[in-house]
Amino acid sequence: MTARSSSGRRRARLGALLAVSALLGTSACGGLPVSSEVMPGDNVSQPLLAPVRQHPVGPQKGADPQSIVSGFLLDGSAQSEDYRAAREYLAPGTAERWVPRAHPSYLYSGKRALTIRPGKEAKEHLTVTVNAQVTAVLGVDGRYTEYVTPEERSVEFHLARVNGQWRISQLPEDFGVWLDTFYFDRSHQPFTVGYSSPIGRTIIPDRRFFPVSGALLTALARAQLDPIPPYLQGAVTTGFPTLTKLSADAVTVQDGLARLDLNSAALDSRAEERRAALAQAITTMTQVSAVAGVSLQVDDRPLEVIGVSAPPNELSQLGYQTAPGPNPGWVVVRQGARLMPMHSGDLRSGKSNAQGPYLPSIDPAYSKLAVSSDMHDIAAVSADGRALLRWRQNGDPSSPGQSATQPPFAVGMTRPTYDSHHGLWVGGAFPSGGAGIWVIDTRGEVEKTPARQIEAPWLGGATVLNMSVSTDSQRLAMLLRERDGRLRIAVSGVVRGQDERPQSLTAPVFLGGRVVDAVDLTWSSPYQLAVLGRAAQGQELRALSVGLEGRTEVLELPPVPGAKGIVALGAGQLGVVGGDGRLRLSIAGRWQEAVAATDVMAP
């Protein structure tokens, strides 16, 4: 069973209802076509519409100015491609100039968070002021930015009479849409937009919110063709050449095959880029249940991929895989100086049913352990954060391995973290001051390989509290403490040189704005972070889930007294070691005691 949140259950119920709707639509007027007739892809996606939908009625005759403004805000939250109902509240000219998708959307929670006050009336004109307690902002790119506490936002609408009826004649220049979170939760969902790894045929996900409307498929396709998000530029690649766009107004679907008609810029791609483009499109488009495969077309001809004779519907047909989530074959349990490899299924009993690989004893003066995925490399930081101990075994199970202390290079070091590409990462600070992030090549001699500083000028005066490398090795999640005391959760892309060694970190995307304090984080999926932190001042440390789209969810797991770290054990299961020296596992929405432990690592 996985650790779940109340909003997670709501999404699960919503997903089930959507799936049912899709199945019904297959045999009715939506969903998969029952013949080979080509139909607009956006119509195919309609069965995915949320079960709670608004039915805008437009402005009522004789409505007062306040009703016009409140109706406009409400009908604006009814997602549609052209916002036709909301435009009926606008005066001619204003309706044509309003481009809501070009501006951020502001989210508020409940009617009490919204105040509408009329201003002074002058002849046939007046103003209405609206104040809202905004809890989050949805950017035009679908990125969700939370506020720690609601922030007040005020806008002024100008109204005039049009044929004797009040209409909004002037909107603020940057006005998009204001959404009650009740409707947002039922009209938007996070979706993956896939990109290619530069160090292997792996699809790396970005995550954004999209309105679940009739235009979902086309919106996903356009997002796929847009430039790579800034925080991933240089860390991922795309098989779609610059300037590639849809040449048709919408994606079409025929017998489960989504067809993306592209302009001639797509012809500039090379063979491997076309393979990557198709793998990316399959990842992104098949999230819609009506789509089983993807065809890329230019001038009514398929964009051919060498070695692929028919449109594929699986990444494996292209030699690709999705970025893996955590799935440790072994879990390392520490009891004082002793390290014990155990299968996750043995953690509750504390008795291992299989002979694990040899692991050394580690001086209890060294904490903050990390273990490589092959179990042949271990790193630990001294209690004062100034020394890094390393142990390595060169593949011979009978060998005790070699250990050495890394030459000093930093103070206040974080728990190390391994990538799958021979990199051992650690954060900290220079002895002279200033934050830094370093990587050690695990292929070098233990006692001689230096720690290389990674370029990250955006760190500024922040303190690095903890870090975790994603399983695809191309993203680094960090807990940062800014100079003003604010905690920030950041994810940067890893930029590598021609030798595939890390060189720099991109300016990060910041997530989980509700989290006010935290001590540890780890990747619980390719697009989800498990955080041990607080979502409000005064709360005890507890397990939180922070999505790559930006949203925080408090998991239905009680606080664990004395907890200092969190570990992802695969299949959504989390582990936390409490101050009483016991590992706790998340099972059926609660913690269950397991083996005695002073620390736990999931390679």
C-alpha positions, 0 to 999 in steps of 0.5 A: 500500500502507498502513502496517500493524502486526502487530495490524492484519494480525490484524484484517484476517485476522479481518475476512476470516474474519468476512466468510466466516462471514457469507457462509456464514451467509447460506445456512445458519442465520445471516446474511441471511434468505433469505425475508421472514420477520422474524428477531431482528437479534441472531441475524442478527449472529451470523455476525460472531462471532470465529473463536476462541471459548470454550466455557464448561463451568461449575464442575466437581463437587468443584472447589477454591476456586482452580479456582472463581475461575479458572474464573469469570474465564475464563468471564467473558471468554466474551462473552454477553449474560447471562454465564450460564456465569460466573454458575454459579460464584456463590452464589445472590443474588451471581449476581443482583446481579452486573452486569458491564457496569456496571463497567470491564473489566480486561485482562491479558496471559497466564496469568503476569500472573495470580496466584491465592492461597488465603486462610485457611479458616474453617469453610465460608468462605474467601477467595481473592486474585487479583493481575493485571498490568493492561495496559489498562482498557475502560470501560463506554462502550467506551473503551480506556485503556492503561497505559504499564507494567502496573499491579498490581491485587488483588481478594479473593473470598469463597467459601462452600459451597453444597450441598457445592460451593465458590461465590463468595459475595461479589464486590468492589462494582466488579467487572466482567470481567477479560479476557486480551488474547488473548481480548479481541483475538478478542472485541472490535472497534472500531466507529463511532458516528456524529454530525452536524456542526453546520456541514454534513451530515457524519457525524463518528465516535466510536469504541469497542470492542464485544463481537462477540457475538449482541447486537452490533446492539442494542448499537450501536443503544443506543450511538447513542441514548445521550448524546453523549460528553463530549469531543464535546458542543457540537461535534457534534449528534444527530438523536435527541431526549433520552430516545429509547430502543429500545422493543423488546428487540432490533433486528430485520432483514428482507431486510437492513433493520435496524428500530429500534423507538423510543419516543415521545420520537423524535416530538419531532424536527424534519424536519432532525433526523430526516434526521440521525438516519437518517444517523447510524443508517445509519453506525452500523448498516451496519457489520454485514454483514447490514445494508444499510439502516435504518428508524426506527419509532415505534408500528409507523410509519416516522419519515418524512423529507421528500423520502425515500420509501423507507428509504435505504441510502446517506448520499447519499440523505439529502444526507449524507457521512461525514467525509473522510479525508486525500486531498490533491490536491497535496503541497507539498515544501519545499527550502530556501526553495523550495516545490514543489506535486507530486501524490503519485504524483510524489513518488518520482521527484521530477518533477512531471507537472503544472503546480501552483499558484503558491507563494511562496518562504519564508525558511528562517528560518521553519519549521513550515509549513502550507498551506490546502486551496485552496493560497491560504494559507500560514503559517510559524513562526520558528525561535524560535517567536515570529513567525508569517508568513502569505502569501495569494493571493486566487485570481488565479493570476498574482498573487504574493499578499501576505505579512505577519508576524502581530502578536506574540501567543504564544511557543513556537508549534506548527506551524500547522494549517488547518481547512476553515472559514476557520480557521488554528490555532496553539498556544503559550504567552502571553509571561507564561506559560501555554498557549494555543490561537489561531485566525486567520480567513483571510478577513480582511486578512493583516496586520490580522486578530488571533489570537483565543484559544480557551477551553480552561481544561482546559489548565492548566499543560500545554505544547502541542507540536503540533496537527492539525485533523481534515478535518471541522473539528470536532475538534482532536488535540494533543500535550501535555506536562504539568507532571510531564513526562508526554506526553498525546495529546488530542482535543477537540471544536471548539465554534462560535458562531452565526457558526460561528467557533470559540469553545472546545474541549471537555475532551478524551478522552486516547488512546494511553496507551502513547506515552511521547514524541512530536514530531508527529501528524496525522489519517490517517483520520477516526478514526485518528491517525498519531504520530511517537513512542515506545511505550516508553522508550529506543526511537527515534522511529517511526510509531505509529497511535493509534485514537480508541477509545484503542489504540496500534499500532506500525507495521511501519515502521523508525525514520527517523533525524532525523525530525521530522514525519509527514504523511498522504498519503491511502489509508493512506500516510504520509510522513516527512522524515529528517535526511538531507533525503529524504522517505520514503514508506510502501510495502508495510510499509517506507519507500522514499526519494523526493524530496529535501525539508526539509519536506513538507505535505499540505494 
